[in-house]
């Protein structure tokens, strides 16, 4: 069915950046599909919070590396909303191999990270493209990372995938314009579960150190990233192919 409100699909939106982005879109007047791979309870909680903001929100399980699943998800989205104005490609995973230990890289794990973080964007954008073009103001925002722009202590598979997202964003902007704009955000060190897993018992100490070294004197939050995504969607109508760094000025000051 076709609804009067604009509609957005946010991949990987059960938790973290994706959840914050879905909620920001709901507050801005969008209906939303909350996608998850494994965290069903968290996804339903995100959808409930979106609904409390006035959005029509639906939940859909899909591994974005699975092309058949992606096409089924986009088909369900079209049947439910009748239109797509915004696609946020946020679903992502990382590996466990230390970034300085090449021998620790598991190549199956490497392929899986690239499949989700890069191939997933291609598959989902391709499947959604007819609706995004028909919108007349279609917008794609990808989640990259600061380690896709400069070296950092992240697993090589993750860093490589995010560098690919940066390149892919710029190329898609050229390929899909003028009907569809494509941009990305590149968060720095972000508070929450992701960095806790990466830093382990050093989380508090290293995050505090990073905050002291950041001009705005704190680390990034999921809400900061969601706010930046929303600005690319609603307030930067002549911006495409750009990578917006969201790190409180850390990268530009070091």
C-alpha positions in Angstrom: 0.0 0.0 0.0 1.1 3.6 -0.6 1.3 5.8 2.5 1.6 9.6 2.7 4.6 9.5 5.0 8.1 9.0 3.5 9.6 5.6 4.2 13.0 4.3 5.1 14.8 1.0 5.3 17.6 0.8 7.9 19.7 -2.4 7.7 21.3 -3.6 11.0 19.0 -1.4 13.0 18.3 -3.6 16.1 21.0 -1.8 18.1 23.7 0.9 18.0 23.9 3.3 15.1 21.1 1.6 13.1 18.7 1.7 16.0 19.5 5.4 16.7 19.0 6.2 13.0 15.7 4.4 12.8 14.5 6.4 15.8 15.8 9.7 14.3 13.9 9.0 11.1 10.7 8.2 13.0 11.0 11.5 14.8 11.5 13.3 11.5 8.3 11.9 10.1 9.4 8.7 8.3 7.9 5.2 8.5 10.6 2.7 9.0 11.6 -1.0 8.4 13.8 -2.2 11.2 16.1 -5.0 9.8 18.0 -7.4 12.0 20.0 -10.6 11.5 20.0 -12.2 15.0 18.8 -9.7 17.6 15.0 -10.0 17.3 14.1 -8.7 20.7 16.3 -5.6 20.3 14.8 -5.0 16.8 11.3 -5.2 18.2 12.2 -2.8 20.9 13.6 -0.4 18.3 10.4 -0.7 16.3 8.2 -0.1 19.4 10.2 3.1 20.1 9.8 4.2 16.5 6.0 3.6 16.7 5.9 5.7 19.9 7.2 8.6 17.8 4.3 8.2 15.4 6.0 6.0 12.8 4.5 2.9 11.2 7.3 0.5 11.9 7.8 -3.1 10.8 10.5 -5.6 11.7 12.2 -7.9 9.2 14.9 -10.5 9.7 17.5 -10.7 6.9 21.2 -11.4 6.5 22.2 -8.7 3.9 24.8 -11.0 2.5 22.0 -13.3 1.3 20.8 -12.0 -2.1 17.5 -13.9 -2.0 16.8 -12.7 1.5 17.6 -9.1 0.5 15.2 -9.3 -2.4 12.5 -10.8 -0.2 13.0 -8.0 2.3 12.7 -5.3 -0.3 9.6 -7.0 -1.7 8.0 -7.0 1.8 9.0 -3.4 2.2 7.3 -2.4 -1.0 4.1 -4.3 -0.2 4.0 -2.7 3.3 4.9 0.9 2.4 4.5 1.3 -1.3 7.5 3.6 -1.6 11.1 4.0 -0.4 12.7 7.4 0.1 15.7 6.5 2.2 18.0 3.5 2.5 20.6 3.4 5.3 23.1 0.6 4.7 24.3 0.1 8.3 24.5 -3.7 8.8 28.1 -4.7 9.5 30.3 -7.2 11.3 33.9 -7.4 12.2 36.5 -10.2 12.8 38.5 -11.2 15.8 42.0 -11.3 14.3 44.4 -8.7 15.8 45.2 -6.2 13.1 49.0 -6.7 13.4 48.8 -10.5 13.2 48.3 -11.6 9.6 48.7 -15.3 10.5 45.6 -15.0 12.7 43.4 -14.1 9.8 40.8 -16.7 9.0 40.0 -16.4 5.3 36.5 -17.7 5.7 35.9 -15.0 8.4 37.5 -12.5 6.0 35.1 -13.4 3.2 32.2 -13.2 5.6 33.1 -9.7 6.7 33.4 -8.5 3.1 30.2 -10.2 2.2 28.2 -8.4 4.9 29.9 -5.1 4.9 30.4 -4.6 1.2 28.4 -7.1 -0.9 25.4 -6.4 1.4 25.4 -2.7 0.4 25.6 -3.6 -3.3 22.8 -6.2 -3.1 20.5 -4.0 -1.0 21.0 -0.8 -3.0 20.4 -2.7 -6.2 17.2 -4.3 -5.0 15.9 -1.0 -3.6 16.9 1.2 -6.6 13.6 1.2 -8.5 11.8 2.5 -5.5 14.5 5.0 -4.7 14.5 6.3 -8.2 10.7 6.5 -8.2 10.8 8.6 -5.0 12.2 11.6 -6.9 14.4 12.3 -3.9 15.9 9.0 -3.1 18.8 9.0 -0.7 21.3 6.3 0.4 23.5 6.7 3.5 26.2 4.1 4.1 28.0 3.5 7.4 31.7 3.6 6.8 34.3 4.2 9.5 37.3 6.4 10.2 39.5 3.3 9.7 38.3 3.3 6.1 40.0 6.6 5.6 43.2 6.3 7.8 45.0 3.4 9.5 43.7 2.4 12.9 43.9 -0.6 15.3 40.9 -2.5 13.9 41.0 -6.0 12.3 42.2 -5.9 8.7 39.1 -7.4 7.3 37.0 -4.7 8.9 39.3 -1.8 7.9 39.5 -3.2 4.3 35.7 -3.5 4.1 35.2 0.1 5.3 37.7 1.4 2.8 35.7 -0.4 0.2 32.5 1.3 1.5 34.2 4.7 1.1 35.1 3.9 -2.6 31.7 2.3 -3.2 29.9 5.3 -1.9 31.7 7.7 -4.3 31.2 5.4 -7.2 27.5 4.8 -6.5 27.0 8.6 -6.2 28.3 8.9 -9.8 26.3 5.9 -11.1 23.0 6.7 -9.5 22.8 10.5 -9.9 20.8 12.6 -10.4 17.8 10.6 -9.2 19.5 9.1 -6.1 22.1 10.7 -3.8 24.6 8.5 -2.0 26.7 9.6 0.9 28.4 7.9 3.9 29.3 8.7 7.5 32.6 7.7 9.0 32.3 7.5 12.8 35.4 7.6 15.0 35.6 5.7 18.3 32.1 5.3 19.5 30.8 4.7 23.0 29.0 1.4 23.5 29.1 -2.4 23.0 31.1 -2.4 19.7 34.1 -0.6 21.1 33.8 -2.5 24.4 34.2 -5.8 22.4 37.2 -4.3 20.5 39.0 -2.8 23.5 38.1 -5.3 26.2 39.3 -4.5 29.7 41.0 -1.4 28.3 37.8 0.2 27.2 37.4 2.8 29.9 41.0 3.8 29.9 41.4 4.1 26.2 38.0 5.8 25.6 38.9 8.4 28.3 42.3 9.0 26.6 40.6 9.4 23.2 38.1 11.9 24.6 40.9 14.0 26.1 42.6 14.0 22.7 39.4 15.1 20.9 38.7 18.8 20.4 35.1 18.3 21.6 36.3 16.3 24.6 34.2 13.2 24.3 33.8 10.2 22.1 31.1 9.7 19.5 27.7 8.3 20.4 25.2 6.4 18.2 22.9 9.5 18.5 25.7 11.7 17.1 26.0 9.5 14.0 22.2 9.3 13.5 22.0 13.0 13.7 24.6 13.3 10.9 22.8 10.7 8.8 19.6 12.7 9.1 21.3 15.9 8.1 22.6 14.2 4.9 19.1 13.0 4.2 17.0 16.1 4.9 19.3 19.2 4.9 22.0 18.6 2.3 20.0 18.2 -0.9 23.0 19.1 -3.2 25.5 16.8 -1.5 26.4 13.4 -2.9 29.5 11.2 -2.9 30.7 12.6 0.4 32.1 10.9 3.4 31.1 12.8 6.6 33.6 12.2 9.4 31.8 12.1 12.8 34.6 12.1 15.4 34.5 15.4 17.3 37.4 16.7 15.3 39.9 14.0 16.4 41.1 13.0 12.9 41.7 16.6 11.8 43.7 17.5 14.9 46.1 14.5 15.0 
